[in-house]
Amino acid sequence: MRIAEICPDCATYINASCILYDGEYLSNIDVSPLDSLDEILGDINTAFAAIVEVGSPDEIPDFIGQFYVNSSNLQIWVALSDTFPTWGLIGTLSTTSTTTTSP
């Protein structure tokens, strides 16, 4: 069984704000030594967010595997290169609406 610990710096229960990174600088997500886990999780959400725009993708992606959503026709694309504007069409989203009634 794990027992909750009190953080020696902020005197609250240890959480994601108390855990500090002690590795090398990570340039792809802008994480530095002594950044808190809380900050790192926010950086990851920002760095790996999908691009949502109107029209087909024509920009160079930030990383291979980045998603692009064409909001006008709901197409989803994936980046195939991070040096050229090369994107692969995954498909088109479709939505349905259903109505449920009770007897």
N, C-alpha and C positions, 0 to 999 in steps of 0.2 A: 504494500500500500504506500502510495506517495503522500507525503505530508506537505501542506502548503508552506512555502518559505517566505520570510519577509526580506525584501530587497534592502541591502545595507545603504544604498544611495538615496532612495526616495521613501523608505519606511512604509511601503505598501506591499501587498502580495506580489510576488514575482510574476510578471506577465511579459508580453512581447516588447514592451518599452524598456524592460530591464536587460534583455538579452542583447549583448553587443557583439558585432562581427569583428573577428581578429585576424582575418586573412588579408590577402593582397587586394589592391584596388581592382574592381571589376568594371572596366570601361563600358561594356555593352549594356549594363543597367545602371551605371553611375553610382556604384556602391563603394564607399571608402571604409578603411578600418575604423572601428569605434562607432559606426552607424548602428542604430538599434534595429532589431528585427522588425519592429513596427514600420520604420522608415523604409527598410528594404522591401517589405511586402508592397508598400505603396509604389516604390520605384519599379517593381516587377509589373504591377498592373499598368503603369504608364508606358513602360518600354515595350510591352508586348500587346498593346491594344490594337484592335483591328482598325483599319482605315475605313471610314464610312463617307462616301461622296456620291455625287450624281455622275453617271457616265462610266465608261470602261476605264480601267486603270491605265495610266500612261506615264507614271512616275517610277523612279527607281526605288524599290522597297528598302526598308531598313535592315531586313534580315530575311533569309530564305525561310519560307513557311509562314510569313506574315499573311494575314487575311485582309481582303479588300471586299467591302460590301457596296454594290451599286444600289443605292437606295431608290432609284427610279424604277428599276425593273426587278429588284430583289435577287440579283445574281451574286454569287459568292465566288471569289477568285483567290488563288493561293500564289505566293511569290515563288518563282523557280530560280531566281538569281538575285544577288544583291549588288551586282555591278551594272546590270542592264535592266530596262523596264520589261522584264519577261514574267508574265503572269499566266497561270493555267486556270481555265474556267472549271470550277467544281460542279456547279449546277445552279438551278433557279429555285428559290424557296417558294413553296406553295402553302397557302393557308386554307383552312376550311372552318366553317362555323357550324356548330350543331346546336340543336335545341332539345333539351330534355324536359319532359313533362311527367308529372306523377299522376297516376290514375285517381 
